[in-house]
Amino acid sequence: MDGAHPAQPRAGRDRGVLHPGQWTLWRQRGSLIVYVFLVESVALVATVWTAVSVPVRLWDLIVFAVLGVLGVLQAELGRQIERVRRLVSDTPHINLTSVWTFAGVLLLPPALVAALVVVLYVHLATRSLTRMKRVPPFRTALNATLVVITCYSAEFALNRLGVPDMYAALTSGWRGVTAITLAAVTYFLFAAITIVPALTITKRSVKAFFGGLGDNLLEVATLCLGLLTALTLATLPALAIAIVPPLLVLHRAVLIKQLEIAATTDEKTGLFNTTGWHLLASRELARAQRSTQSSFGVLMIDLDHFKLINDAHGHLAGDAVLRSIATTIKNAVRDYDSVGRFGGEEFVVLLPDIGPAAVLAVAERIRAAIAALEVEYEDGTHVRVIDALSASIGVATYPDGGTAVERLLQAADKALYRAKDAGRNKVVDGTATA
């Protein structure tokens, strides 16, 4: 299937002109500064007001000290795990501090909860995040501020039901249970809601901010442990240390899962790597072999003239193109199709439960989407645009194109090279000649 012959990638636009992408970048930065200022102002005003209006007892100070010590202890014992988790994770990082901050919501006056958040995040910034350049200080400060506001929202929910803390809940029967449950739900939801403006400003995907099901279940687990911590401190304070060992086990279990994901994921694009894609393809082949009516497709995609992009714009711009191509391919296929990167500018797609004609239609849709793509990247203080992109695609369909994963890949790869020899920016079916 033919497409327009690709032009050479264009150089960056003129330096003396502000282009739409550049205006967009400036607007995003300005909006983010306003958002940060508003969030921190609200947190500061609320903290000062509650510090003046809500009295602090000696027992509150003791509980504050216990929660702070336990939070610091857990962070120190899990510090190496925490660093590795941050390095391998590409979703919102959940650092498990909700165990202590939510316990603070259920036990402490609001101003002391804010102070607890400050203690935990200062320790986090000076110990777990040292030498990690990917976490700038302003982001840590913003995260801490959002946690403070989230804690205040949960405390507000408690007070609306007339149950100000865990001590009152213990003598309030089902009203106490309802109040604590509402506080936990409010904490969970408000933590998500406060991120929405940042999502809108930076144009990032929903998953990039909210994570997947596993990330949200981890947050629920930390809130449950926070509830148990508060219950223990309100009834048998000496047993509060028992919360730390299961929390460390949870910490390690989450790391293992993240490492498993990282082992099958391409770091640059977030797609499956060769190992991860082959694993899924082998499972699909085994499933197809159990059914005489089953068929699936394999696409080999190679970006045309990619070396020219690196030479003209630099490797950082080339990486931006690869990430955009990866997103474009994923958007052009179904949710349960599997997209991988085999290194360089070569991508591969597994299309389960699909016939030969539909496989070709998907390949053509991907080719057209890449041809229409424009990629913006920063060059110092300027935003430049790379366009006139194209890709050559080879197609193979099981079983006519091969009855093994490697045979299908070979058939698609040969078709890919025929597409390049025929002028590039084409889709070629390798099934008939496999």
Summary of the structure (lengths in Angstrom):
residues: 434
radius of gyration: 26.7
end to end distance: 18.4
largest distance: 82.2
contacts: 1418
relative contact order: 0.11
helix: 64%
strand: 10%
